[in-house]
Amino acid sequence: MQRSNKRVYLFEVDFFRIVFILGVLANHTTTLITHKMASNSIPYEILMATHISLHFTRMGFMFVTGLVLFMNNYFKPISVFKFWKKRYLGVLVPYLSWTAILTATEGHLSLSEFLTQWIHLSVYADDYYMYYILVTMQLYLIFPLIVWMFKRFDSYHNIIILISAIIQLFMLFFIKYQLPNIDTNGWPYLLKNYGFNVFVYQFYFIMGGYAAIHYQEFVAFIRKWHAWLGRASLICACGTVLLYFYNVNILHLTLNKAEEVHQPFIFIYDIVIIGYIIWLGLRYADLRKDRLPKFATTFVGIGAKISFGIYLSQTLPLALMFVLLSMLPFDNNWFLLIILPFVYVLTALMGYTLSYFFYKVPPFGFLIGRPQTLRKLAK
């Protein structure tokens, strides 16, 4: 059934997409709140200690990217240049548009200053959470090679995923315990800024491909072990708090390094919690027909379509929320901690509404990779 030419719509994938993008927004909203707090306060310490547990959403997004790419391209002949043309056009137009929009928000710039900053942001993706787009474009470049690898070693997929996991783990040990002691000033950009390098996320893309190819077996495994995945996720989430204090008080890492996603323990946490969220998605697919309200399934279905747009446009609702928080008549750290859930909900609703507007109103669909003209032609 996996290799059939018939396309089966997987509603659980919609669930994965909306959960991971909303998780990304939760991560970034928490960061926004910490920027408004005094760094020596207890609420700040609480958020910093628990914040790292939200970082799995980045890796979940990478997993879903690999999953969907393989589902759409693995079981049919792939034309490399047609694939590159379609994918790069689909991502470059919204990417370059948003880098231009975000550059324009920086203030009164001359044309020369604007072009300089726009080109810099477009090339390096070093602000406004644009790194994911840079990573995705690198993935598109090597994706045909990954497909070839899976097809060439068709009987060794378990070995491929095992080797990928071992490489990922060794790489994370190196990044955490060795790289800080090395002078990287003369290194190429994508080696020095390893968080922008597709290779640092290779396991999640490979895991997504493995799941797509062996989807029925993968789903059966998740259903069988979901209870253990749930327990392990809870234990590891609590473990991230201990990891934070270990990083700060024993290893004496900077806050940025202590909170970094590229750590061996976070790798284990990512695997189990992504697995548990997959099970939740499967339960959503099981229940959506007759046991979930229509508004919930509509919210998830639309959210999946505009998830890329929510990611691209997230800076606008985050910036607006920062301005609104700056207008508060007082600046109390405990108050900021208490209102964090409300700030998050407002930020998520703004991001969702904005992207939905782009999705429905011509000609703004190009800003989220879904131009209305092409959708009309497809119909």
N, C-alpha and C positions, 0 to 999 in steps of 0.2 A: 504494500500500500504506500510505503514511503517513496517508492520510485515511480509511482504512477504519474502520468502527465496531468491528471486532474488536480486542480488547485482546491484544497480544502481550507476554508477560512478557520483560523485558530483564534477563537475569542480570548483565550488566555494570553496571547501575545499582546492584545490591546491592554489587558490588565497590567502586564509587565511594564509596558511603555508608560502608562499614566502613573503607576506607583513609583517608578524610578525617577521620572521627571519631577514629580511632586516631592520626592525625597531630596533631589538636588536643590530644589527651592528651599526646603527646610534647612538644609545644610548652609546655604548662602544667607538665609534670613537670620540664622543663629549667629553667623559671622557678623552680620550687620549690627545686631544687638550688642555683641561684645565690643564693637568699635565705639559704642556710645557709653560703655561702662568704664569705671575706674579700674585699672589693672590690679590694684591691691585690695579689691573688695571680695567678699565671700561669694556673692552672686556671679562675679566674673570667673572665679575659680570653679564654681559649680558647672558653668557652661563650658569652660575649657576642658574640664575633666570628662564631661559627657558628650561633647561635640564630636569627638573622634568616632563615636559609634554610628554617626550618620554618614560617614565617608563611603560606606559600602555602595551607596547609590551611584557613585561615579563608575565603579566596576560593573554594577548592574546594567548601566547604560551601555557600557562596552560589550557586555555579554549579549544584550538584545540586538545590538548592531550586527555582531557576528551571526547570531541566530537568523535574523531576517535576511541578511545578505546571502547566506547559504541556502535558505529555503527558496529564495527567488532565483538562484543562479546555479546551484550545484547539479540539479537533476535534468539539466538540458545542456546542449553544447554552448560553450561560452565564447563569444567573439571578443577578444581582448580589447580591441580598439573601440568597438561599439559600446562595450561595458564602460570603458574610461570616459568616452564622450558623454554617455547618458549620466553617469554619476558625477562627473566633474561639473557639467553644466548645472545639474540639479543642486549642487552644494555651493559652487562658486558665486552664482548670481546672488543668493541671499546673504552669503558670507561677505562679499565685497560691499553689498548694499548696507549691511548693518555696521561694518567697520566705518563706512562713510558717515552714517547717521550718528554713531557714537563719537566719532572724531568731531563732528560738528557741534556736539553738546558740550565740548570742553571750553567754549567761550569764544571771544572775538579773535578769530584767526585770519590772517591774510591768506590769500589763495595759495601762496607758496608754503606757508606754515601748515595749512590744511593738507595739501598734497603730500608734504613730507611726513606728517604724522599718520595720515591715512595709509600711505605706502608702508610705513614702518609697522603699523598694527596689522595690516593685511599679510605682510611677510612673516612677522614674528609671532603674532597672536598672543602677545604677552600682557594683555589686559582684558577686562570685561568678560572673563571666563571663555575666551575664544579658543583656548588651547584644544578643546575637544574637536573643533572643526579641523584644526591642523592635524591632529592625530587621525581623524577620519580620512582626510585626504591622503595621508601616508598609507592607511589601510587599503584604500582603493588602488593605490599603486601596486601593492604586493598581493592583493587578493587573488588574481589569477594564478600566482605561484602557489598560494596556500591551497587553492582548489586542486591544482595539479598534484600537490603532495598527497592530499587525501585520496585522490583517484589512483595515483601511481602505487601507493602503499595501501591498497584497499583492504587487505587482510590484517593490517597492523594499526588500526585506529586506536585501540586501547594503548598500545605502546606509544603512539604519537601524543596522546593526551597525558600519559605518564611522564614522558620526557619533557613535555611543555611545562608541567607542574614542577618538576625538579629544577629546570632552568629558571623558572619564575622564583622559586624559593631561594636558590643560590644568589640570584640577582638581587633580591631584596636584602639578604644578609650583607652583600657587598655594599649596597646603597646606604644601609643604616650604619654599619660598623666600620667600613673601610673608606668609603668615598669622602666623608667629612675630613679625613686626614690627608687628602690628596689635593694638590693645587691644580684646579681645573681652568684657570684663567685662559690658557691657550688652547683649550679644547674647542672642537666645533660646536655650534649652537645647540644642536639636538642631543649632543652627548653631555654638555655642561648643564643644560636645562632638560634633564632626563624625564621630567613630568610631561614634556611635550613630545616625547619619542614613542612611536607606536610599539616598539619592542618591549617597553616596560609594561605594556598591557597585553602582551601577546597571548598569555594563557586564557584570558577572558574571551578574546576573539576565537581562539582555537576551541575553547569549551563550547562557545555558541555554535560553531560549525559542527562539532561532534554531536551536540544535542539535535541539530537540524537533520543530520544524516541518519541518526539512530533514534528518531524522535519517539517511536512507540516504546522501545526498550528504555529510553531515558525517562519517559513519563511513568512507566511502570516502576522504575527504581525510586523515583520521587514519591509516588503514592505509597509504596511499601515502607519507606523509611522517613516519612514526613514528621512523625512524632519525635523521632530522634533528632532530626534537623531542627525542629522547633526548640527542643531543650538545649541543643548545642548553641543555637543562635542566642538564646537568653543568657547562657553561661558566658559565651564569648563577648556579648554586649557588656555585661558586668565586668568582664576581664579587660575591656578597653579602658575603663576607669583606672584600674590598677596599672595598666600599661602607661597611662599618662603620668601618674606619679612616679613610676619607675624611670621613665624618660627624663623627667624634670629633676627629681631629687637624688637619683642614683647615677644616671648617666650624665646629668647636668646639660641636657640638650637645650637648645633655644626653643621657644614656644612653637615656632614654625616647624622645626624638626620633630618636636614631640607630637605635634598634631598631624604629621605627614601620613599620607595613605600608604606609602611604599615601605611597609614594615612586615616582617615575617608573620607576626601574630595576626595582623589585619588581613593577610592573605587567607589564613584559615577561617577567620570570621567571615570574610567575603563569600567564601565557598558555601559555608553552611547556611548563611542567611539568604543568599541568592537562591539556594535550593529550596528553602522554606517558602520564599515568596513565589517561586514557581508552583509550589503546591497550592498556595492561596489562589494563584491565577487559575489553576486547574479546577479548584472548587468554584471559583467565579463562573467558569465556563459551564460547569455542571448545573449550576443553580440559576443561570441568567434567564433561561426560557420562561420559567413559570414560578420562580420563588424569589425573584428580585424585582423591586419596583422599576417601572419604565424609565423614570428620571435617572436612576443610578446607572443603568446600562447605556443610556444615551450619553450621560456624562463621560463614561469610560470610553465609549466608542468614538465620540468626537475628540476627546482628549488624546486618544492614541493617534488620530490623524494630525493633530496640531502640536504634538509633543516636541518636534524639532523646532517649531516656531516659538514655543514657550521657552525653550532653552536659549534661542537666539535673542529673544526680546526681553529676557529676564532683567537685564540691567535697568530698563525703564521703570518697572514697578519697584525694584529695589531702591533706585535713586529717589523716586517719589516718596517711598516710605521713610527713607533717611531724612528727607526734608521735613516730613510731617513729624517725625520724632524730634527733630531739632526745634520745632515750634512749641514743644511742651513747656509749660510754665515752670516746671521743675525737672531736675535730672537726678532721679533716685534709682540706685542700682537694683534694689529689691522690686521696685515698681516695674522696671524694665524686664526683669525676670518673669514677673507675674503676667505681664501683657504679651510675652513672647508668642504664646499660641494664637492670640488674636492678630498680632502683627503678621504671623505666618499665613493665617487664613486669608487676610486681606491681600497680602502679596500674591498668594497663589491664585486667588480669584481675579485679581487684576491681570496677571500674566495669562491666565486662561481666557479671559474676556478679550484681551488685546489680540491674542493670536486667533481667536475665533472670528473676530472682526476682519482680520487680514484674510482669513480663509474664505469668508463669505462675500466680502465686498471687493469687486474689481477696482483697480488692477493690483491690489495690494497682496494678492496671493503669492507673488514672486518673492516676497519678504520671508515667507516660511517654506519655500521650496515647493509650493503648490499653486502655480499660476493658473488663474481661472480660464484663460484662453486654451491652454493645453487640456484642461479637464473637459471643456466643451467639445474639443476636437475628439477626445477619447470616447465621448458619448455618441 
